[in-house]
Amino acid sequence: MKKVMILIENLFDEQELIYPYHRLREDFEVVLVGSKKDEAYKSKAGFSLKSDLASEEINPEEYEALFIPGGFSPDYMRRTEATVNLVKMFIKTGKPVAAICHGPWMLASADAIKDKEVTSFFSIKNDMIHAGGIWIDKEVVVSDNILTSRNPGDLPALMKKIVEMI
């Protein structure tokens, strides 16, 4: 069975992690990847999920896609060098990388959006532009292997597109 990874860190948005997690489980093995293995991470509302593996343990070649949820978790994700390096390496595989809401912060930290069309939650629009991205207000923006969306309301369209690309 093909494997997909979802990044997890404290203060994740429940909808932006749980909806993709269960949708992707319909067709793929889903692995939750945190900065630490077997660590319990809490959502913005206090809901807890445990990571399967640490970002430093991942071989990107073994996975078909990467999903980066939003909330405030991407701000914590990008503080872990191994997680930023994982995103950089995965982008180079050419396989789909999806990020929603504040998730594109990880793409900016991985130097992955220069001259690419992207979207995000409106409050980080300037961050995307300063990282070299071409920001568009649209529910799903695809630029090469990078997919971005704005908020939980965009999840149905984003999930259809990433499954199609896998």
C-alpha positions, -999 to 999 in steps of 0.1 A, spaced: 0 0 0 13 35 -9 23 56 21 15 93 27 28 114 56 12 142 75 32 165 96 21 171 132 31 195 159 14 212 188 -14 237 181 -25 220 149 -59 228 135 -82 198 141 -101 200 108 -69 205 88 -53 174 102 -81 150 110 -101 155 77 -70 148 55 -59 119 79 -91 100 75 -96 108 38 -61 97 29 -66 65 50 -93 54 26 -66 47 0 -32 49 16 -12 41 47 -9 74 66 20 82 89 19 111 113 54 127 115 64 149 143 96 164 156 97 135 180 86 98 176 56 86 197 50 121 210 15 133 219 8 166 202 -22 188 212 -44 207 188 -56 243 194 -86 229 213 -66 204 233 -73 173 212 -43 149 213 -28 127 186 5 108 187 32 109 161 42 76 145 78 87 135 102 116 139 110 138 109 147 127 111 137 91 106 119 96 73 131 85 39 111 107 15 115 81 -13 92 57 7 62 81 5 39 93 -22 28 126 -8 33 150 21 5 170 38 11 200 60 -19 211 81 -23 246 95 -32 261 128 -2 274 146 17 241 143 37 252 112 54 279 133 66 251 157 74 227 128 98 252 112 118 254 144 129 218 139 158 216 114 151 180 106 114 188 97 124 217 75 150 194 58 124 167 53 101 192 35 131 203 13 140 168 4 104 157 -3 98 187 -26 128 176 -46 111 142 -52 85 159 -74 57 141 -55 27 161 -42 32 184 -13 0 200 1 -2 228 26 -32 245 40 -39 277 60 -6 284 79 10 253 64 27 272 36 49 287 63 68 254 61 71 258 23 86 293 28 110 280 54 120 253 30 127 279 3 102 262 -19 78 289 -32 101 314 -50 83 322 -83 55 297 -76 18 305 -74 6 298 -39 -23 306 -15 -26 305 23 -46 320 51 -49 357 44 -29 367 74 3 352 61 -1 365 25 28 389 30 50 361 43 43 342 11 51 372 -10 83 380 9 94 343 4 91 349 -34 56 334 -39 30 347 -62 -1 348 -39 -35 341 -53 -68 341 -34 -82 307 -47 -94 275 -29 -66 254 -44 -35 266 -62 -12 240 -79 23 250 -89 43 220 -101 41 195 -72 30 220 -46 -7 224 -37 -19 251 -13 -52 261 1 -65 289 24 -87 274 51 -108 244 63 -135 253 38 -111 245 10 -104 209 23 -128 191 -1 -113 206 -32 -77 202 -18 -82 165 -9 -97 157 -43 -67 173 -60 -40 156 -39 -56 122 -43 -58 128 -80 -21 138 -82 -10 107 -61 
